[in-house]
Amino acid sequence: MRMSADVRPIFEAMGTIDGLVTAMESDAYADILLNTAIVELKEKFDVVFKAASLSNPEKYHHVWEWGGIGSVPLYYLIKAGKGKRKTVSFSFRQSLKAVPKPDPDKTGIPQENIDRLKRRSIFRFKALVMETGTYVHINPRRAKVLFIPTPGAEDRNGNQVNFTFAKSATINNVGGEAATGAFSTFWTMFWASEAPAYMDEVVKPRVEKMVNNVANKQFESIRRGSASKVKTVIVQPVSALNAAHEARKEMASKDLTTYAQSFERDDEEIEDDEV
């Protein structure tokens, strides 16, 4: 039997196309793409939010460690889900630094009184409480009374000292009204607008580049293999052609997933929640 062309390359080419489709539809491939996109979006969020915090500290000071606006965040990202479906949320870390002493220039509290404050407290749930506007009730643990900055307060001699003592205190909006819900609003607006645009402008072209590069590589390999064969008498059973198809399918699928891994990024600060 004489044939004018070897049909094996056709089966291999079809296998390549099937392999690319299989890889793109797999959870493993989607997982790589979405995890990488989340890491890159989180990095972009950090940059944008840092700038917003430095320019508007009264709204965002609470989700940074004391004295660490722009450098020590108390928020972190959580991603959940596998494959093609991912959810992204946030939570807050506990504050680990002692609450700063009052600033005499901002509070009007005499420096000599501030210097007498020896014991320092840690407001562990600072970010969560201030973001939600939850009231706090404070009792002293080791001291007999609390030192409370109080604008306009006077001592027993009628001198303005701007602080009082109390056995307990209940404070509403401890972070200020501007801070309540501010981070949640910023977070929601960013992910609702930036994530879809990022998928269209960055991830989609990246996928197209991956597919084109792998397809071209596979087709060139098929072309070179076909050109080296003598095409005088070619008799191949269908099983052999199907085997060639499956081999190319597996090869193309593996190549595309491996190529995607070259873009993969990791961020130790992002927590995985598989629940």
Number of C-alpha atoms within 10 A of each C-alpha: 6 9 11 9 13 18 14 20 20 14 19 23 21 16 25 26 19 19 25 26 16 17 20 17 13 15 14 14 22 20 18 21 24 19 19 20 20 22 20 17 18 20 13 14 17 14 12 12 18 19 14 15 19 14 11 12 17 15 21 27 22 29 28 23 23 19 12 12 19 20 10 13 20 22 19 15 17 16 18 14 14 16 16 15 11 14 11 15 14 13 12 17 17 16 22 15 14 14 16 11 12 18 12 14 9 7 15 17 21 16 12 9 12 14 10 8 11 7 8 11 13 13 15 15 15 23 27 21 19 26 25 16 19 15 14 14 10 12 15 14 9 8 10 11 15 17 16 14 16 15 14 14 15 14 11 7 6 8 10 15 18 18 19 16 13 12 12 14 15 10 11 14 17 18 23 14 15 16 23 22 16 18 21 14 10 14 14 12 11 16 17 10 10 14 15 11 12 16 16 11 11 11 17 13 12 16 15 10 12 18 21 14 15 21 20 12 14 20 18 12 12 18 13 10 11 16 11 8 10 10 13 12 12 15 11 11 7 10 9 12 17 15 15 19 24 19 15 25 25 17 17 27 23 18 22 24 21 13 15 19 14 9 12 16 14 11 14 7 12 16 15 13 12 9 5
